């Protein structure tokens, strides 16, 4: 009986996948800077300590880094609040537009009840006039009553309303 030695395919070089090396973040933050500074202080030569100028320079760099991080955080909060404010303003604008449309429809419905009715009003000269309301129309932001005489008057000018002519 002959024994064969088979090669295990998992041992082939083409199947080898090296493990990925994982390192820290791509950028250094203020905590990383402090760790480096502490390590530097712990490992300094006691006979040749860090000079005051270098230490002050490093502390100033740390302070600058911290302020930049704080400013970045505040800027992001500001940007987020602006987008939230814009969304709220858009929502309020949409709601206001819907309210104006509803108001307009309610006003039209209210004034349309005058169609087919006799109205009285005082003219600019003070004369009492009377006519039958034919239709209601909107001119810009104002509502007007169109009369069977061809005139148009404001509903606020009406002093009396009676049924039919």
FIKE-586209 format. One record per residue (C-alpha): residue number from 1; z, y, x; residue in three letters. Coordinates in pm, 1 decimal, decimal comma, always signed. Layout:
N
NODE; NUM; Z; Y; X; ALA
...
# end
This chain:
165
NODE; 1; +0,0; +0,0; +0,0; UNK
NODE; 2; -114,6; +331,0; +148,7; UNK
NODE; 3; +81,6; +646,0; +106,2; UNK
NODE; 4; -98,0; +976,5; +80,2; UNK
NODE; 5; +45,7; +1304,1; +167,7; UNK
NODE; 6; -67,5; +1564,1; -86,4; UNK
NODE; 7; -44,0; +1934,1; -9,7; UNK
NODE; 8; +166,2; +2124,4; -259,3; UNK
NODE; 9; -55,3; +2405,0; -398,6; UNK
NODE; 10; +240,6; +2644,0; -418,8; UNK
NODE; 11; +250,2; +2644,6; -40,7; UNK
NODE; 12; -105,0; +2778,6; -4,2; UNK
NODE; 13; -137,4; +3124,2; +151,4; UNK
NODE; 14; -359,0; +3246,7; -136,3; UNK
NODE; 15; -69,1; +3192,4; -379,4; UNK
NODE; 16; +180,9; +3385,5; -167,7; UNK
NODE; 17; +307,2; +3701,2; -330,0; UNK
NODE; 18; +539,6; +3906,5; -116,0; UNK
NODE; 19; +834,7; +4056,9; -299,5; UNK
NODE; 20; +800,7; +4425,6; -365,5; UNK
NODE; 21; +1033,1; +4646,7; -172,0; UNK
NODE; 22; +1216,2; +4882,9; -397,6; UNK
NODE; 23; +1329,9; +5214,6; -264,7; UNK
NODE; 24; +1504,3; +5507,3; -424,6; UNK
NODE; 25; +1348,4; +5791,9; -613,8; UNK
NODE; 26; +1054,1; +5985,8; -479,2; UNK
NODE; 27; +1252,0; +6311,3; -474,6; UNK
NODE; 28; +1593,9; +6396,7; -344,4; UNK
NODE; 29; +1845,5; +6551,0; -578,4; UNK
NODE; 30; +2166,6; +6736,6; -514,5; UNK
NODE; 31; +2370,3; +6411,3; -506,6; UNK
NODE; 32; +2141,0; +6270,1; -238,5; UNK
NODE; 33; +2174,7; +6591,9; -39,0; UNK
NODE; 34; +2554,9; +6572,9; -59,3; UNK
NODE; 35; +2551,2; +6206,8; +55,6; UNK
NODE; 36; +2341,5; +6302,1; +357,5; UNK
NODE; 37; +2573,7; +6592,4; +438,4; UNK
NODE; 38; +2886,0; +6373,1; +409,2; UNK
NODE; 39; +2727,4; +6099,5; +622,7; UNK
NODE; 40; +2636,7; +6362,4; +882,2; UNK
NODE; 41; +2993,5; +6494,6; +887,0; UNK
NODE; 42; +3140,0; +6141,5; +915,4; UNK
NODE; 43; +2914,9; +6045,0; +1205,0; UNK
NODE; 44; +2917,7; +6364,6; +1407,3; UNK
NODE; 45; +3023,4; +6361,0; +1767,8; UNK
NODE; 46; +3386,4; +6481,9; +1785,5; UNK
NODE; 47; +3319,5; +6636,5; +2125,3; UNK
NODE; 48; +3017,6; +6828,3; +1991,5; UNK
NODE; 49; +3090,2; +6909,8; +1624,7; UNK
NODE; 50; +2839,7; +7071,2; +1392,8; UNK
NODE; 51; +2805,8; +7437,4; +1472,2; UNK
NODE; 52; +2914,4; +7689,9; +1208,1; UNK
NODE; 53; +2562,7; +7827,7; +1172,7; UNK
NODE; 54; +2414,3; +7484,7; +1100,8; UNK
NODE; 55; +2689,6; +7400,4; +852,1; UNK
NODE; 56; +2652,0; +7732,1; +670,1; UNK
NODE; 57; +2275,1; +7683,7; +664,4; UNK
NODE; 58; +2311,0; +7336,9; +512,8; UNK
NODE; 59; +2559,6; +7461,2; +253,2; UNK
NODE; 60; +2323,3; +7745,4; +161,9; UNK
NODE; 61; +2041,4; +7491,3; +124,2; UNK
NODE; 62; +2261,5; +7280,8; -100,4; UNK
NODE; 63; +2354,6; +7583,7; -309,7; UNK
NODE; 64; +1986,6; +7679,4; -342,9; UNK
NODE; 65; +1898,1; +7323,9; -444,2; UNK
NODE; 66; +2171,9; +7320,6; -707,4; UNK
NODE; 67; +2056,8; +7654,0; -852,7; UNK
NODE; 68; +1696,2; +7531,5; -867,6; UNK
NODE; 69; +1805,7; +7216,5; -1053,5; UNK
NODE; 70; +2010,6; +7428,1; -1297,8; UNK
NODE; 71; +1720,6; +7667,7; -1347,9; UNK
NODE; 72; +1482,4; +7377,9; -1410,9; UNK
NODE; 73; +1722,5; +7230,8; -1667,2; UNK
NODE; 74; +1761,1; +7565,1; -1844,7; UNK
NODE; 75; +1384,7; +7622,6; -1843,4; UNK
NODE; 76; +1329,7; +7281,4; -2003,5; UNK
NODE; 77; +1590,0; +7361,3; -2270,9; UNK
NODE; 78; +1417,8; +7695,0; -2334,3; UNK
NODE; 79; +1076,0; +7527,1; -2367,2; UNK
NODE; 80; +1221,1; +7266,8; -2602,7; UNK
NODE; 81; +1385,2; +7536,8; -2815,7; UNK
NODE; 82; +1057,8; +7734,1; -2830,1; UNK
NODE; 83; +863,0; +7433,7; -2956,1; UNK
NODE; 84; +1136,9; +7364,8; -3212,0; UNK
NODE; 85; +1129,1; +7730,9; -3320,0; UNK
NODE; 86; +750,7; +7719,9; -3352,2; UNK
NODE; 87; +774,2; +7405,6; -3566,4; UNK
NODE; 88; +1038,4; +7570,7; -3786,9; UNK
NODE; 89; +830,7; +7887,9; -3823,6; UNK
NODE; 90; +524,2; +7684,3; -3917,1; UNK
NODE; 91; +728,1; +7492,1; -4173,0; UNK
NODE; 92; +873,9; +7815,2; -4314,1; UNK
NODE; 93; +526,5; +7972,2; -4329,1; UNK
NODE; 94; +393,1; +7670,3; -4520,2; UNK
NODE; 95; +689,3; +7683,9; -4760,0; UNK
NODE; 96; +643,3; +8057,8; -4813,2; UNK
NODE; 97; +273,5; +8011,2; -4884,0; UNK
NODE; 98; +352,4; +7739,7; -5139,5; UNK
NODE; 99; +611,9; +7967,0; -5299,6; UNK
NODE; 100; +360,5; +8253,8; -5323,9; UNK
NODE; 101; +104,3; +8020,1; -5483,8; UNK
NODE; 102; +362,6; +7894,7; -5733,3; UNK
NODE; 103; +464,9; +8251,8; -5813,5; UNK
NODE; 104; +101,2; +8347,4; -5862,5; UNK
NODE; 105; +44,2; +8056,6; -6099,8; UNK
NODE; 106; +359,0; +8143,2; -6296,4; UNK
NODE; 107; +249,6; +8507,7; -6323,4; UNK
NODE; 108; -97,7; +8403,8; -6439,1; UNK
NODE; 109; +53,7; +8172,4; -6699,6; UNK
NODE; 110; +289,5; +8446,8; -6819,0; UNK
NODE; 111; +15,0; +8710,7; -6854,0; UNK
NODE; 112; -234,2; +8466,1; -7006,3; UNK
NODE; 113; -6,5; +8450,6; -7312,0; UNK
NODE; 114; -132,5; +8804,3; -7387,7; UNK
NODE; 115; -495,4; +8686,9; -7430,7; UNK
NODE; 116; -603,6; +8736,8; -7792,9; UNK
NODE; 117; -315,3; +8973,5; -7867,4; UNK
NODE; 118; -326,0; +9342,7; -7948,1; UNK
NODE; 119; -155,9; +9560,9; -7687,3; UNK
NODE; 120; -56,8; +9926,3; -7692,6; UNK
NODE; 121; -12,6; +10155,1; -7392,5; UNK
NODE; 122; -3,4; +10522,0; -7309,2; UNK
NODE; 123; -302,2; +10666,1; -7125,3; UNK
NODE; 124; -268,8; +10898,1; -6825,5; UNK
NODE; 125; -303,7; +11192,7; -7066,6; UNK
NODE; 126; -15,0; +11060,1; -7279,9; UNK
NODE; 127; -233,0; +10933,7; -7572,6; UNK
NODE; 128; -132,7; +10607,6; -7738,5; UNK
NODE; 129; -413,8; +10352,0; -7710,3; UNK
NODE; 130; -459,2; +10002,7; -7848,2; UNK
NODE; 131; -698,8; +9716,9; -7768,7; UNK
NODE; 132; -731,2; +9337,4; -7771,5; UNK
NODE; 133; -664,8; +9149,8; -7444,7; UNK
NODE; 134; -976,6; +8955,5; -7346,0; UNK
NODE; 135; -868,1; +8810,4; -7008,7; UNK
NODE; 136; -624,6; +8832,9; -6719,3; UNK
NODE; 137; -747,6; +8892,8; -6364,9; UNK
NODE; 138; -601,0; +8944,4; -6022,7; UNK
NODE; 139; -719,7; +9236,1; -5811,0; UNK
NODE; 140; -572,8; +9194,0; -5464,1; UNK
NODE; 141; -199,0; +9163,0; -5515,0; UNK
NODE; 142; -204,6; +9324,3; -5862,8; UNK
NODE; 143; -254,4; +9156,6; -6200,0; UNK
NODE; 144; -468,1; +9337,2; -6458,2; UNK
NODE; 145; -542,7; +9286,8; -6827,0; UNK
NODE; 146; -911,5; +9313,0; -6924,3; UNK
NODE; 147; -946,4; +9456,3; -7276,4; UNK
NODE; 148; -1219,5; +9422,9; -7539,5; UNK
NODE; 149; -1294,9; +9794,7; -7487,6; UNK
NODE; 150; -1405,0; +9720,2; -7127,7; UNK
NODE; 151; -1099,7; +9888,3; -6978,5; UNK
NODE; 152; -850,3; +9722,1; -6749,0; UNK
NODE; 153; -480,4; +9810,2; -6750,8; UNK
NODE; 154; -173,2; +9697,3; -6565,6; UNK
NODE; 155; +59,5; +9469,4; -6763,3; UNK
NODE; 156; +344,3; +9707,7; -6673,1; UNK
NODE; 157; +168,8; +9982,3; -6876,6; UNK
NODE; 158; +191,2; +9778,6; -7201,0; UNK
NODE; 159; +444,4; +9922,1; -7447,0; UNK
NODE; 160; +380,6; +9693,7; -7746,2; UNK
NODE; 161; +223,4; +9352,2; -7812,4; UNK
NODE; 162; +118,6; +9231,7; -8157,5; UNK
NODE; 163; -63,6; +8920,3; -8271,3; UNK
NODE; 164; -440,7; +8957,7; -8326,4; UNK
NODE; 165; -648,1; +9261,7; -8415,5; UNK
# end
